[in-house]
Amino acid sequence: MSEWLLPIFGFLISIAAALTGVGGGIFVVPLLTLLYNFEPVAASGTSLATIVITSVASTINYMKQKRVYFKAGLALACATAPGGYLGAAITAVPLVKTWLGVIFGVFLIFVAFQMVYKALRTTPVKASATVDPAFEKALLEDRRRMLLGLLLSFFGGIVSGLLGVGGGVVLVPVMCYALGFPIYFSIPTSMFIMIFTSIFGVAGHVQQGNVHALYAVYLGLGSVVGAQFGAYASRKLSSKGLSFVFAAMLIVASVNMILKNLRFI
């Protein structure tokens, strides 16, 4: 398929990525594999390179909305970044990649239903809300919660580097359930963390020759614009609405991972 369509694909994918905080890899990897005949590992590496661009563009918009917890995000990035590098290295072990992808896909389905259930039982956060410094300070001082968050975030980084996704499929639930973030803030903070996770993941893939830079640039050109639309659209939704959208994306991601790793697609 013609490369000139890549910016259009990047634009559409990045809207969903910025809106839900998942990074867009769940769409980029199948796109490159099925339409452009990429090997799975090359699709994963190129996807992560695109996610670097998408996450930066999204974060800039979310910064203006004052919805990013930078200190907490940097702390979690210290775990996701090395995890992303390790995940990229593990792509050399096909058996590990297969079964981790399948198990993780099943886990995501469970998380999606739990997120919908919780959203139905909680009061939505208004779209006008901004970060609360007191919340972030209390979180950083809670060593037990932060330790759990760091461990789970490291796992999220591994998944990111391994499967070519941004890591938001793990980070957003981790921040919501383990760290007590409202989803209205976990999605923007996830996009911020993804900048570091994807950079380290790309570094690992570059060493293995898995990144096609030209394709990543083409996708990135569209993602810069699409990310702005996605970040703006998320401002119009309540936390409950974002939970439903994110849950739908999780189900898409989980089915995609299960089928891809069992070689059905």
C-alpha positions as semicolon CSV with decimal commas, in nm:
position;residue;x (nm);y (nm);z (nm)
1;M;0,000;0,000;0,000
2;S;0,117;0,354;-0,074
3;E;0,321;0,533;0,191
4;W;0,137;0,864;0,134
5;L;-0,160;0,720;0,326
6;L;0,049;0,686;0,643
7;P;-0,003;1,047;0,765
8;I;-0,380;0,994;0,732
9;F;-0,360;0,672;0,931
10;G;-0,139;0,847;1,187
11;F;-0,391;1,128;1,222
12;L;-0,683;0,894;1,287
13;I;-0,493;0,664;1,521
14;S;-0,348;0,946;1,728
15;I;-0,695;1,088;1,796
16;A;-0,789;0,765;1,972
17;A;-0,445;0,745;2,135
18;A;-0,457;1,092;2,288
19;L;-0,820;1,052;2,391
20;T;-0,761;0,729;2,584
21;G;-0,389;0,740;2,669
22;V;-0,308;0,405;2,508
23;G;-0,040;0,532;2,270
24;G;-0,187;0,396;1,947
25;G;0,036;0,092;1,909
26;I;-0,265;-0,142;1,920
27;F;-0,358;0,000;1,580
28;V;-0,016;0,085;1,432
29;V;0,129;-0,265;1,475
30;P;-0,158;-0,444;1,290
31;L;-0,159;-0,167;1,027
32;L;0,208;-0,213;0,944
33;T;0,188;-0,590;0,966
34;L;-0,123;-0,644;0,755
35;L;-0,110;-0,359;0,501
36;Y;0,264;-0,298;0,466
37;N;0,394;-0,654;0,518
38;F;0,616;-0,567;0,816
39;E;0,760;-0,840;1,032
40;P;0,596;-0,824;1,380
41;V;0,917;-0,708;1,552
42;A;0,975;-0,436;1,291
43;A;0,614;-0,322;1,329
44;S;0,659;-0,303;1,707
45;G;0,979;-0,100;1,682
46;T;0,838;0,139;1,423
47;S;0,519;0,175;1,627
48;L;0,714;0,282;1,934
49;A;0,900;0,542;1,728
50;T;0,564;0,687;1,622
51;I;0,441;0,683;1,982
52;V;0,730;0,909;2,082
53;I;0,589;1,175;1,850
54;T;0,226;1,116;1,952
55;S;0,299;1,129;2,325
56;V;0,497;1,452;2,298
57;A;0,224;1,620;2,092
58;S;-0,049;1,503;2,331
59;T;0,142;1,608;2,641
60;I;0,186;1,963;2,512
61;N;-0,191;1,999;2,484
62;Y;-0,256;1,835;2,820
63;M;-0,002;2,067;2,983
64;K;-0,210;2,362;2,868
65;Q;-0,515;2,200;3,027
66;K;-0,321;2,151;3,356
67;R;-0,406;1,781;3,372
68;V;-0,055;1,629;3,400
69;Y;0,099;1,525;3,733
70;F;0,462;1,580;3,635
71;K;0,639;1,473;3,957
72;A;0,441;1,150;3,990
73;G;0,481;1,090;3,617
74;L;0,858;1,127;3,633
75;A;0,872;0,888;3,929
76;L;0,676;0,622;3,740
77;A;0,880;0,685;3,424
78;C;1,188;0,575;3,619
79;A;1,029;0,229;3,622
80;T;0,862;0,219;3,281
81;A;1,166;0,340;3,085
82;P;1,401;0,051;3,176
83;G;1,103;-0,183;3,143
84;G;1,053;-0,059;2,786
85;Y;1,416;-0,129;2,703
86;L;1,396;-0,478;2,854
87;G;1,073;-0,551;2,669
88;A;1,235;-0,462;2,339
89;A;1,521;-0,700;2,416
90;I;1,278;-0,983;2,495
91;T;1,139;-0,969;2,141
92;A;1,429;-1,197;2,052
93;V;1,251;-1,474;2,248
94;P;0,936;-1,559;2,044
95;L;0,787;-1,803;2,298
96;V;0,797;-1,543;2,576
97;K;0,635;-1,283;2,352
98;T;0,355;-1,518;2,248
99;W;0,238;-1,625;2,590
100;L;0,287;-1,290;2,758
101;G;0,071;-1,131;2,488
102;V;-0,207;-1,388;2,533
103;I;-0,209;-1,369;2,913
104;F;-0,194;-0,993;2,904
105;G;-0,483;-0,977;2,657
106;V;-0,706;-1,184;2,887
107;F;-0,604;-0,963;3,180
108;L;-0,705;-0,649;2,986
109;I;-1,056;-0,781;2,931
110;F;-1,094;-0,824;3,307
111;V;-0,960;-0,472;3,368
112;A;-1,201;-0,325;3,110
113;F;-1,507;-0,469;3,283
114;Q;-1,377;-0,362;3,623
115;M;-1,328;-0,008;3,493
116;V;-1,685;0,010;3,361
117;Y;-1,819;-0,127;3,690
118;K;-1,625;0,130;3,891
119;A;-1,730;0,415;3,661
120;L;-2,096;0,328;3,712
121;R;-2,055;0,349;4,090
122;T;-1,850;0,670;4,120
123;T;-1,923;1,040;4,077
124;P;-1,782;1,179;3,751
125;V;-1,499;1,434;3,768
126;K;-1,594;1,754;3,588
127;A;-1,405;1,839;3,272
128;S;-1,294;2,170;3,421
129;A;-1,091;2,003;3,697
130;T;-0,715;2,064;3,715
131;V;-0,430;1,895;3,902
132;D;-0,431;1,901;4,281
133;P;-0,080;1,955;4,427
134;A;-0,195;1,819;4,765
135;F;-0,299;1,489;4,604
136;E;0,036;1,451;4,431
137;K;0,232;1,535;4,747
138;A;0,039;1,280;4,953
139;L;0,087;1,016;4,683
140;L;0,464;1,067;4,662
141;E;0,492;1,044;5,040
142;D;0,300;0,715;5,051
143;R;0,589;0,473;5,006
144;R;0,376;0,160;4,998
145;R;0,151;0,284;4,719
146;M;0,442;0,426;4,522
147;L;0,638;0,100;4,548
148;L;0,339;-0,092;4,414
149;G;0,295;0,168;4,140
150;L;0,662;0,143;4,041
151;L;0,654;-0,237;4,022
152;L;0,341;-0,240;3,810
153;S;0,475;0,041;3,593
154;F;0,793;-0,157;3,527
155;F;0,574;-0,439;3,400
156;G;0,386;-0,188;3,187
157;G;0,717;-0,077;3,036
158;I;0,805;-0,436;2,949
159;V;0,470;-0,478;2,774
160;S;0,530;-0,154;2,584
161;G;0,870;-0,255;2,450
162;L;0,764;-0,613;2,388
163;L;0,440;-0,554;2,198
164;G;0,503;-0,210;2,048
165;V;0,221;-0,041;2,240
166;G;0,260;0,279;2,438
167;G;0,212;0,123;2,778
168;G;-0,101;0,319;2,858
169;V;-0,304;-0,003;2,859
170;V;-0,118;-0,083;3,182
171;L;-0,034;0,264;3,313
172;V;-0,387;0,403;3,312
173;P;-0,535;0,113;3,515
174;V;-0,231;0,120;3,747
175;M;-0,279;0,490;3,818
176;C;-0,655;0,451;3,860
177;Y;-0,657;0,146;4,087
178;A;-0,318;0,126;4,259
179;L;-0,251;0,499;4,294
180;G;-0,599;0,648;4,315
181;F;-0,581;0,877;4,010
182;P;-0,913;0,986;3,855
183;I;-0,906;0,872;3,492
184;Y;-0,939;1,236;3,386
185;F;-0,578;1,283;3,508
186;S;-0,437;0,934;3,457
187;I;-0,474;0,953;3,078
188;P;-0,277;1,281;3,038
189;T;-0,013;1,165;3,289
190;S;0,012;0,835;3,103
191;M;0,087;1,020;2,779
192;F;0,362;1,213;2,958
193;I;0,517;0,893;3,097
194;M;0,498;0,735;2,752
195;I;0,750;0,986;2,618
196;F;1,022;0,821;2,826
197;T;0,894;0,464;2,795
198;S;0,877;0,473;2,416
199;I;1,217;0,642;2,380
200;F;1,385;0,365;2,579
201;G;1,186;0,100;2,393
202;V;1,286;0,248;2,058
203;A;1,651;0,248;2,167
204;G;1,630;-0,126;2,224
205;H;1,461;-0,186;1,889
206;V;1,708;0,034;1,701
207;Q;1,991;-0,186;1,826
208;Q;1,813;-0,485;1,669
209;G;1,736;-0,301;1,345
210;N;1,359;-0,310;1,404
211;V;1,279;0,057;1,332
212;H;1,187;0,188;0,986
213;A;1,244;0,558;1,046
214;L;1,074;0,685;0,728
215;Y;0,747;0,508;0,809
216;A;0,760;0,638;1,165
217;V;0,806;0,993;1,038
218;Y;0,514;0,961;0,795
219;L;0,287;0,831;1,070
220;G;0,421;1,096;1,307
221;L;0,331;1,379;1,070
222;G;-0,034;1,287;1,100
223;S;-0,016;1,206;1,470
224;V;0,103;1,556;1,562
225;V;-0,227;1,699;1,438
226;G;-0,449;1,411;1,547
227;A;-0,311;1,416;1,902
228;Q;-0,435;1,773;1,943
229;F;-0,785;1,671;1,840
230;G;-0,782;1,374;2,080
231;A;-0,658;1,579;2,376
232;Y;-0,919;1,847;2,305
233;A;-1,199;1,589;2,274
234;S;-1,108;1,433;2,610
235;R;-1,172;1,769;2,773
236;K;-1,534;1,749;2,662
237;L;-1,593;1,415;2,835
238;S;-1,650;1,350;3,205
239;S;-1,434;1,095;3,385
240;K;-1,721;0,845;3,348
241;G;-1,733;0,899;2,972
242;L;-1,356;0,859;2,947
243;S;-1,378;0,536;3,147
244;F;-1,625;0,390;2,899
245;V;-1,415;0,497;2,599
246;F;-1,097;0,360;2,757
247;A;-1,268;0,031;2,845
248;A;-1,375;-0,009;2,482
249;M;-1,016;0,054;2,371
250;L;-0,891;-0,205;2,621
251;I;-1,120;-0,469;2,475
252;V;-1,000;-0,386;2,123
253;A;-0,640;-0,406;2,246
254;S;-0,693;-0,735;2,428
255;V;-0,862;-0,912;2,137
256;N;-0,593;-0,778;1,903
257;M;-0,312;-0,908;2,128
258;I;-0,468;-1,250;2,178
259;L;-0,535;-1,307;1,807
260;K;-0,199;-1,169;1,696
261;N;0,003;-1,374;1,942
262;L;-0,189;-1,691;1,860
263;R;-0,113;-1,623;1,490
264;F;-0,473;-1,575;1,386
265;I;-0,391;-1,235;1,232
